[in-house]
Amino acid sequence: MPPVRALSIGLFAIFCFAISDAAIKSALSVYDPHSLVLVRMVISVLLGILLLRWRQQSLVIHNKTYIIAGAVLFMLEYVGFITAMQYLPLTELMVIVLMAPPVVAGLSAFVLHERLTPRQILALGLALISAGVMVVWGQADAGAATAFPAATRWIGIALSCVCVMALAIRNVTVRLYGLQENAVATVVWLSGLCALMCLPFAGVVHNGITWHTDAIVMVLIGSSAAFVGFVAFLRALQALPASVLQPLQYTQLLWASLFGVVFFAEIPTLPVFIGAMGVVMAGLLFYAAAHHIRR
C-alpha cells in the first residue's frame, strides 16, 4: 500500500474515533463505563463476523499470545478512557491521551529500531505545543474549573495515563507480532476477549438494561464508528511504522472541538483555533515524511 494512501486511511480512522468518543460521552450519563465498553465490543464482534463472511475470509488467528495480550491492553485502554471522561474535561483528557504518539515513537525507536527523522521530531514537538495551547490556554470546556473537582481530577489523570500506556504498547505489539494477521479477524478476537473481561463488572449484567432511546442510539453509533476506525487504523498500521502513523491522532483535537460546539455547546476560543492550525501543520509534516518511506 502506498504511504500516502495508508496515511489517508489513518486520518479516516481518527475521524471515526472522534465520532465514537462524542457519542459515548453523550451516553455516559446513563450507562456505566464497563457497560459501554461491553456493548461496544459486542457490536464490534458482530460487525466483524459479518464483514468476514461477506469477504469470505477466515477468523483464524495464528499468534494466540499476541491476541490475549492485546485484549488486556485493549480493555485497559477503553475502560480507562471512558471512565476518565467522568473526572476530566474532554479537551484536558484528549491532550493527555494524545501524549501517546511520542510514547509510541519512543517505544518504536527503542523496541523496533525505527529511526525518527528530524521532520518527524519537529512535527511531534509542534503537535504537542499546539495541543497544550488548545487545553491549557484555550479552556475550550465551559465550566471546567467547577464541573470537575480538583480532588477527583487526579483519578482522571491516572486513568488517562493507563490509557496512554496501553495504547502505546498495543500499537507497538501490532508492529511486532500482528503484521501477518487479518485486521478484521484481529478486531473480532480483541473485542470478544475484551467483552468477556468486562462482563463481570458491567452494570447492565447485574441491573438489566435501562431503556433510553437517545442514549442507546448514541451507543450504537459510537460502537459502529469505533469498529470502523479500529479496522482502518490496524490496516494503516500494518503498512506504515507506528512512529509515522500515531501522530495523526492529533487531528482528533480538531474534531473534538467541532463536536464540542455542535453537540455539547463548548465554544472554542481563539487559542483553540491557533492550536488547531499547529495540529494541521504537524499533520502536513508527517504527510511529507511519508514520501521518504520505502514502498
Salt bridges, closest charged atoms under 4 A:
GLU77 OE1 - ARG170 NH2 2.71
GLU92 OE1 - ARG153 NH1 3.09
GLU114 OE2 - ARG175 NE 3.58
GLU181 OE1 - HIS62 ND1 3.54
GLU266 OE2 - LYS25 NZ 3.12
